[in-house]
Amino acid sequence: MIQFSKLTALLDACVLYPAPIRDLLLHLADAGLYMPKWTDRIHEEWTRNLLLNRPDLTADQLLRTTRAMNSAFPDATVHYYEALMNSLNLPDPDDCHILAAAILGQVQVIVTANLKDFPNDYLSQYDIEAQHPDEFITALFELHPEAVTQAFYSQVANLKNPPKTAREVIQTLRKAGLEKTADGLAFSLPQ
């Protein structure tokens, strides 16, 4: 794995579910493009929401997923952030745990689809910025197009049940709200 930067990003629950976004973000981290961070509470939130929407899945299956994530990125889990929560003031108080973990985890970016809950004018005092996953991945793509493309193809190659083509995965990412990312990856496909 090549380490391109010390960019560190906290992944909000809303980017860990849906799975295609989580999968691409984790492949990008595995490629060394950034260091991911999360908390046990974030894992609990995304797995709870996924189980509500997918009764065909079990808690044990998702526990295996979170354990695999923690094993692949042993420094990703932020602990002991709770003491900071009461000193923070976000539009949704339930999101203070995200910012507290971001501060303690020394991240530069909170990757979230809920930008309204993380105003950058407030986050800037902590040298943290909130970015939509499409913006975050597109920025990585602009900086490291070959590495992002390789990470994407690694994601595609790992899809076995069911297997998907690169074009199918791009369409899935587009449907998940990663329009710019999908455009960039589509442009990299062989004609």
FILOLO-996580 format. One record per residue: residue number from 1; x, y, z of N, C-alpha, C in turn; residue in one letter. Coordinates in pm, whole numbers, plus 50000, padded with zeros to 5 digits. Layout:
# FILOLO-996580
  seq  n_east  n_north   n_up  ca_east  ca_north  ca_up  c_east  c_north   c_up  type
  NUM       X        Y      Z        X         Y      Z       X        Y      Z     a
...
***
This chain:
# FILOLO-996580
  seq  n_east  n_north   n_up  ca_east  ca_north  ca_up  c_east  c_north   c_up  type
    1   50085    49882  50000    50000     50000  50000   50089    50124  50000     m
    2   50059    50217  49912    50131     50343  49903   50060    50445  49990     i
    3   50136    50516  50073    50076     50620  50159   50096    50754  50089     q
    4   49988    50811  50035    49996     50936  49961   49997    51057  50052     f
    5   49925    51049  50162    49912     51168  50245   49875    51127  50387     s
    6   49870    51228  50470    49824     51205  50606   49679    51254  50621     k
    7   49609    51266  50511    49470     51307  50516   49392    51206  50599     l
    8   49318    51256  50696    49237     51170  50782   49094    51217  50774     t
    9   49002    51123  50759    48860     51157  50743   48774    51069  50831     a
   10   48682    51132  50903    48584     51059  50982   48464    51029  50892     l
   11   48424    50903  50887    48313     50860  50802   48186    50853  50885     l
   12   48090    50938  50850    47961     50940  50917   47883    50813  50880     d
   13   47787    50777  50963    47707     50656  50939   47639    50659  50802     a
   14   47598    50777  50757    47525     50787  50630   47612    50762  50508     c
   15   47745    50750  50525    47830     50712  50412   47881    50568  50427     v
   16   47855    50507  50542    47887     50366  50559   47770    50277  50518     l
   17   47655    50334  50512    47536     50271  50454   47468    50380  50373     y
   18   47470    50366  50240    47468     50245  50158   47605    50182  50130     p
   19   47598    50051  50109    47719     49971  50093   47808    50013  49977     a
   20   47757    50050  49861    47849     50088  49752   47939    50207  49787     p
   21   47886    50303  49862    47968     50417  49903   48072    50371  50004     i
   22   48028    50293  50103    48122     50238  50202   48232    50160  50134     r
   23   48195    50075  50041    48290     49989  49973   48396    50072  49900     d
   24   48354    50174  49826    48450     50257  49754   48538    50335  49852     l
   25   48478    50394  49954    48557     50469  50053   48662    50379  50119     l
   26   48627    50257  50150    48722     50166  50215   48832    50121  50119     l
   27   48797    50101  49993    48900     50067  49895   48997    50183  49875     h
   28   48946    50305  49878    49032     50424  49865   49125    50435  49986     l
   29   49073    50405  50104    49156     50407  50225   49261    50296  50217     a
   30   49221    50180  50171    49314     50068  50159   49427    50101  50061     d
   31   49398    50184  49962    49499     50228  49865   49593    50333  49924     a
   32   49565    50376  50047    49652     50473  50112   49621    50617  50080     g
   33   49504    50643  50023    49469     50779  49983   49425    50865  50101     l
   34   49381    50804  50207    49346     50875  50329   49337    50772  50442     y
   35   49330    50821  50564    49313     50734  50680   49170    50750  50731     m
   36   49092    50642  50736    48955     50652  50783   48946    50649  50936     p
   37   48843    50714  50986    48812     50711  51129   48662    50691  51144     k
   38   48624    50628  51255    48484     50608  51292   48481    50576  51441     w
   39   48361    50555  51493    48345     50516  51633   48255    50394  51639     t
   40   48253    50330  51755    48159     50219  51773   48016    50269  51758     d
   41   47989    50392  51805    47854     50449  51793   47815    50469  51647     r
   42   47909    50510  51563    47881     50523  51419   47849    50386  51361     i
   43   47927    50285  51398    47897     50148  51351   47758    50106  51395     h
   44   47723    50132  51520    47590     50095  51569   47480    50165  51490     e
   45   47503    50292  51456    47401     50369  51384   47378    50316  51242     e
   46   47486    50295  51168    47465     50251  51030   47414    50107  51023     w
   47   47461    50021  51114    47412     49883  51111   47265    49875  51154     t
   48   47227    49955  51252    47086     49959  51295   46996    50002  51180     r
   49   47036    50109  51109    46956     50158  50998   46949    50058  50884     n
   50   47059    49991  50858    47059     49890  50752   46968    49773  50788     l
   51   46972    49728  50912    46885     49617  50954   46737    49654  50946     l
   52   46705    49781  50974    46566     49826  50961   46517    49819  50818     l
   53   46607    49847  50724    46568     49851  50582   46592    49719  50509     n
   54   46668    49631  50569    46701     49503  50504   46679    49387  50600     r
   55   46554    49344  50618    46526     49234  50711   46590    49102  50669     p
   56   46639    49093  50545    46705     48971  50500   46847    48958  50559     d
   57   46899    49067  50615    47032     49064  50678   47018    49037  50827     l
   58   47126    48989  50886    47125     48963  51031   47228    49052  51099     t
   59   47209    49072  51229    47305     49149  51308   47442    49081  51306     a
   60   47445    48949  51305    47573     48877  51299   47648    48905  51170     d
   61   47577    48913  51058    47642     48945  50931   47707    49084  50937     q
   62   47635    49179  50992    47688     49315  50999   47798    49327  51102     l
   63   47791    49247  51207    47899     49245  51305   48028    49195  51239     l
   64   48016    49096  51151    48133     49049  51076   48189    49161  50989     r
   65   48100    49241  50930    48146     49353  50846   48221    49456  50930     t
   66   48164    49495  51043    48231     49596  51126   48362    49542  51183     t
   67   48365    49415  51216    48491     49355  51265   48597    49353  51155     r
   68   48554    49323  51033    48647     49323  50920   48700    49465  50895     a
   69   48613    49565  50906    48658     49704  50891   48759    49740  50998     m
   70   48729    49705  51122    48819     49736  51233   48952    49661  51221     n
   71   48947    49540  51167    49069     49462  51147   49153    49521  51034     s
   72   49088    49563  50927    49160     49620  50813   49221    49756  50847     a
   73   49155    49829  50936    49201     49963  50975   49205    49971  51128     f
   74   49305    49910  51189    49308     49898  51335   49317    50031  51409     p
   75   49359    50137  51344    49367     50268  51410   49246    50357  51380     d
   76   49144    50301  51318    49031     50382  51273   48933    50419  51386     a
   77   48916    50334  51484    48815     50358  51586   48863    50462  51686     t
   78   48783    50568  51700    48812     50674  51796   48737    50642  51925     v
   79   48808    50649  52036    48750     50621  52168   48760    50745  52256     h
   80   48683    50747  52363    48693     50849  52469   48665    50991  52422     y
   81   48576    51007  52326    48540     51139  52273   48421    51199  52347     y
   82   48353    51120  52428    48226     51162  52489   48238    51288  52573     e
   83   48349    51308  52639    48366     51426  52727   48360    51557  52649     a
   84   48392    51552  52521    48389     51674  52438   48248    51710  52391     l
   85   48159    51616  52391    48028     51634  52328   47949    51753  52385     m
   86   47947    51769  52516    47865     51875  52576   47915    52015  52546     n
   87   48039    52028  52504    48093     52161  52474   48069    52202  52329     s
   88   48006    52114  52251    47987     52141  52108   47844    52185  52081     l
   89   47828    52264  51975    47698     52320  51942   47672    52304  51792     n
   90   47603    52198  51757    47566     52172  51617   47416    52185  51602     l
   91   47368    52206  51478    47222     52217  51456   47144    52096  51508     p
   92   47201    51978  51496    47140     51857  51551   47229    51807  51664     d
   93   47187    51826  51790    47272     51784  51903   47312    51636  51898     p
   94   47231    51554  51830    47265     51412  51819   47390    51388  51735     d
   95   47436    51492  51664    47556     51477  51581   47683    51524  51651     d
   96   47671    51572  51774    47790     51620  51846   47893    51508  51866     c
   97   47847    51383  51873    47943     51273  51888   48033    51262  51766     h
   98   47980    51296  51649    48061     51291  51525   48173    51395  51533     i
   99   48136    51519  51565    48237     51624  51574   48336    51597  51687     l
  100   48288    51550  51800    48379     51519  51911   48481    51413  51869     a
  101   48436    51312  51801    48528     51207  51753   48623    51263  51648     a
  102   48573    51352  51564    48659     51413  51462   48770    51495  51527     a
  103   48734    51572  51629    48834     51654  51699   48938    51564  51765     i
  104   48891    51466  51841    48983     51377  51912   49065    51292  51814     l
  105   49004    51255  51702    49073     51175  51601   49164    51256  51511     g
  106   49167    51387  51531    49252     51479  51454   49230    51465  51304     q
  107   49103    51465  51265    49070     51453  51124   49062    51592  51060     v
  108   49080    51593  50930    49064     51716  50854   48925    51726  50791     q
  109   48862    51610  50768    48736     51607  50695   48638    51512  50764     v
  110   48513    51557  50775    48402     51469  50810   48330    51440  50679     i
  111   48327    51315  50639    48260     51276  50516   48116    51239  50554     v
  112   48022    51319  50503    47881     51303  50540   47792    51351  50427     t
  113   47676    51292  50415    47575     51342  50322   47487    51447  50389     a
  114   47502    51462  50519    47418     51555  50597   47494    51686  50623     n
  115   47527    51756  50517    47609     51877  50529   47542    51985  50614     l
  116   47410    51993  50609    47339     52098  50686   47359    52081  50836     k
  117   47390    51959  50879    47411     51932  51021   47553    51964  51068     d
  118   47641    51995  50973    47781     52023  51004   47826    52151  50934     f
  119   47782    52267  50981    47818     52393  50913   47969    52418  50918     p
  120   48027    52438  50800    48171     52455  50792   48220    52580  50864     n
  121   48135    52683  50875    48179     52802  50949   48201    52767  51097     d
  122   48123    52676  51152    48143     52631  51290   48261    52533  51298     y
  123   48268    52439  51203    48374     52337  51205   48512    52398  51186     l
  124   48519    52510  51117    48650     52569  51084   48731    52605  51209     s
  125   48666    52634  51319    48741     52664  51441   48821    52544  51491     q
  126   48785    52426  51443    48856     52303  51479   48944    52253  51363     y
  127   48957    52336  51258    49032     52298  51137   48976    52170  51076     d
  128   48845    52161  51074    48775     52047  51017   48675    52100  50914     i
  129   48657    52023  50808    48561     52058  50704   48468    51940  50679     e
  130   48342    51968  50657    48247     51863  50618   48241    51858  50466     a
  131   48246    51738  50413    48236     51719  50268   48139    51606  50237     q
  132   48061    51627  50132    47977     51521  50078   48071    51413  50023     h
  133   48032    51285  50031    48121     51181  49979   48158    51201  49832     p
  134   48067    51256  49753    48098     51281  49612   48210    51385  49599     d
  135   48204    51489  49680    48307     51592  49679   48441    51534  49728     e
  136   48435    51456  49833    48556     51397  49891   48624    51304  49791     f
  137   48549    51214  49732    48606     51117  49638   48655    51187  49511     i
  138   48579    51286  49464    48620     51361  49345   48753    51434  49370     t
  139   48769    51491  49489    48895     51559  49522   49011    51458  49522     a
  140   48989    51340  49578    49092     51236  49574   49123    51197  49430     l
  141   49019    51187  49348    49035     51149  49208   49117    51254  49132     f
  142   49092    51382  49162    49167     51488  49096   49314    51486  49136     e
  143   49342    51453  49261    49480     51448  49310   49554    51321  49267     l
  144   49483    51209  49265    49546     51079  49242   49460    50993  49148     h
  145   49444    51035  49021    49350     50962  48933   49384    50815  48914     p
  146   49511    50782  48901    49547     50641  48879   49517    50556  49001     e
  147   49549    50608  49119    49526     50531  49242   49376    50513  49268     a
  148   49298    50617  49243    49152     50605  49262   49095    50505  49163     v
  149   49140    50511  49040    49092     50416  48938   49129    50273  48977     t
  150   49251    50252  49025    49292     50119  49069   49208    50071  49187     q
  151   49180    50161  49281    49096     50125  49396   48956    50088  49350     a
  152   48904    50161  49254    48771     50131  49198   48771    49992  49136     f
  153   48871    49962  49055    48876     49830  48990   48895    49718  49094     y
  154   48962    49748  49202    48972     49652  49311   48834    49627  49373     s
  155   48758    49733  49390    48621     49720  49441   48540    49631  49348     q
  156   48547    49658  49219    48470     49579  49120   48513    49432  49126     v
  157   48643    49407  49132    48693     49269  49133   48648    49192  49257     a
  158   48625    49263  49367    48584     49197  49491   48435    49166  49497     n
  159   48358    49218  49405    48214     49193  49404   48188    49054  49344     l
  160   48145    48964  49428    48125     48824  49385   47980    48779  49393     k
  161   47901    48842  49478    47766     48791  49503   47664    48904  49503     n
  162   47620    48949  49389    47655     48902  49255   47774    48979  49200     p
  163   47845    48919  49104    47951     48993  49037   47889    49106  48953     p
  164   47965    49215  48939    47917     49328  48859   48030    49378  48772     k
  165   47993    49436  48659    48092     49499  48572   48123    49638  48625     t
  166   48232    49695  48576    48267     49832  48615   48155    49929  48581     a
  167   48095    49913  48465    47984     50002  48425   47865    49989  48520     r
  168   47835    49867  48563    47725     49847  48658   47754    49913  48792     e
  169   47877    49902  48838    47913     49963  48965   47907    50116  48953     v
  170   47950    50169  48840    47941     50314  48818   47795    50358  48823     i
  171   47706    50283  48763    47563     50317  48768   47510    50310  48912     q
  172   47555    50212  48987    47515     50200  49127   47563    50320  49207     t
  173   47688    50361  49184    47741     50479  49253   47663    50605  49215     l
  174   47627    50617  49089    47548     50731  49043   47413    50734  49115     r
  175   47348    50619  49124    47218     50610  49193   47231    50642  49342     k
  176   47349    50616  49398    47373     50644  49540   47411    50790  49565     a
  177   47410    50872  49460    47436     51015  49475   47578    51058  49448     g
  178   47659    50971  49393    47796     51005  49360   47808    51038  49210     l
  179   47741    51144  49170    47734     51183  49028   47871    51215  48970     e
  180   47946    51305  49035    48077     51346  48983   48175    51230  48986     k
  181   48169    51151  49091    48255     51034  49100   48226    50938  48986     t
  182   48099    50913  48961    48058     50824  48852   48105    50879  48717     a
  183   48092    51009  48697    48137     51069  48571   48287    51049  48553     d
  184   48364    51076  48658    48509     51060  48649   48550    50916  48622     g
  185   48486    50822  48691    48519     50681  48671   48475    50633  48534     l
  186   48362    50681  48486    48313     50643  48353   48412    50689  48246     a
  187   48467    50807  48266    48563     50861  48169   48689    50776  48164     f
  188   48721    50709  48274    48842     50626  48279   48822    50486  48221     s
  189   48698    50452  48188    48672     50318  48134   48726    50306  47990     l
  190   48772    50189  47954    48814     50168  47813   48693    50184  47721     p
  191   48718    50243  47609    48608     50266  47513   48572    50143  47440     q
***
